[in-house]
Amino acid sequence: MTTTNGNISIGQEVLVRIAGRIVPAIIEETLPDGWMVKSIASGKTFKTRKLQEQPANEAAPVAEPTATEAAEPVEEQPAEPQPAAEEPEAPEAEPAPEAPRARKMSLLDAAIEVLKLEAKAMNTRDMVKQAVERRLWVQTSCKTPEQSLYGAIFREIKESEHARIRKSEKRGLFEYAG
């Protein structure tokens, strides 16, 4: 959840997402496209465009432990209290990103997996289509994944001693080499 420029004032404590962590900060300046905030834990000032919503009664418990734990060494301690403060939220926030990471594979690996499962010769268009349908590969901004896969297959065949894929007898088709 993020908040917009509605009721934000200078000096207000807010939560800001920094490098995947939510840390308490104080608004120092309002900018046309965001805010300048100062981290309570590290004392560093930076620009942000989004703020995390924070009810007024929850501001103190999040900010106080981080500020007291980071009182002595400024640069070493903030890394430890931030994950500790985030741990209750971690089970909700982290399983979703980890699931795609476990499945994330290259298009070539996904195509080889498709060839294993289908056990028949296929062209690159069909391999890409099957990889997306089976959720083995998440489509990127690549405009021509079929051509990218075609090139990757020939690199695999040329450079690998034991290529996992080979050209079929039929033109334009590829098979799993085992």
N, C-alpha and C positions, 0 to 999 in steps of 0.2 A: 504494500500500500504506500502510495506516495501522496504528498500534499502539494498544493499549488500556492500561489502568492496570497491567498485569502487573508488569514489572520496571523501572519508572521511578523514579529517585531524585533528590533535590535535588542540584544541582550537575552533573548529567549533561548532556553535550552531545547535542543532538538536532537533527533537521531539521524545520522547520515550513513549511507552505505559507502564504505571505502574498501576496495579490493576484496569484495565479497563479505566483509564484516560490517556489522551495524555498530557504530560508535557514537557516544554522546558528544555533542558539540554546542557551541554558543554562536548565535547569529551576530556577526560584527558589522555587516553591511548588506544592504539590499541592492542588487544589480538588475539591469533590465532583463537579463536572461538567466537569473539565478541568485545565489547568495554567496557572500564570503563568510566562511565559518571558521571557528577556531576549535580544534579538538581539545576536549577537556583532559584527556589522557596524556597526549603528547605535547600539547601547546602549539602545534603546527597550524598555520593558517592556509586554507585552500578554498578554491571555488567549487561550488556544486550547483547542479541544476534541479536536483530532486531531493526532497527531504522525506524521511520516513514519518508516518503519522505516529503521534505519541500523546496519549491522554495525559492530562496534567498530573494526575495522581501516580502515574508510573514513571515520571521524570526522575524523581529522587532516587529510587532504588537502583535504577540502571546507572545513573551518573555517579553516585556516591562511592560504590566499591571501586570503580575504575579510577576515580580521582585519588582516593586514599592509597590504593595499591601502587599507583604510579607516582607517589610523592617524591621518592628519592631519585633513583636513576630514571631519567626521562625516556631514553631510547630503548633500553633493554626491557623494561617492565610492561609497556603497553601491549606487546604481543601476547603475553600470558594472560592478563586480565580480560582481554577482549574475547578470546575463545571461551573462557570460564563464564563470562556474562552471557555468552551466546549459547552455551550448552543446552539450556532448557529448550531453546528454539531449534537446535540442530536436528533433532529427529524429524521435525516437520519439514525443515528447509532442505536438508541434504539428501534424503533418499531420492527425490525427483531428479536432481542433476546427476547423481551417481548411476542411475539406471541407464540413461543414454550413453554414458561413458563406457559402461561395460559392453554395450552392443556396438559401439562405434568402431567401424573398421573401414579400411580403404575400399574403394569401388572394386579393385582387382580381387581383394580377398572375398568380398561379398559375391562377386561373379563366380569365383571358384567354388564357393559354398553352394551357390545355386546349381552349378554344373554337377556337383556331388549329389545333391538332393534329386535333381531331375534325371540324372543318369542317361542323358541323351545329348547329342550335339545341338548347339544353339548359336544364334548370332548375337552380336553385342547389344542390339536393341532389345531383344527378348531377355537377355541377362540383366540389363539395367532395370527393365520393367519388373522382373521377378524379384530382384534385390530390394526394390522399393516396396513392392507389395508384401514381401515377407519381413519387412522392417530390418533387414540386415544392413542397409545403407540408407542414410538420410540425404536426400537430394540437396545439393549445394547450389550456389549461384552459377555454376558451370552451365553454359548454354548448350554444349554438345557433349554430354557425358558418354554417349556411345563412341564418339571418336576418341575421347580421352581413354576410355577402356580399351579400345582397339590398339592404341599406341602402347598402353601398359602391358597388354598381352604379348605383343611382339618384343618388347623389352625383356619381359620375363623369359620368353622362349630363347632369345638371343644370348642373354647374359647369365642365365642360370644353368648350372650343370644338370640339375634335376628339376626341370620345369614342371610346375603343377598343372599346366594346361598345354594343349597341343592343337594344331590345326587339324580339322577333320578332312576326310576325303572329299566331302562336298564343299564347294567354294563358299567362303564367307562364314563357315561354321567352325566352332571350336568345341573341344571335348576335354573332359577331366582326364589328366594323365595318370593320376594315382600317386 
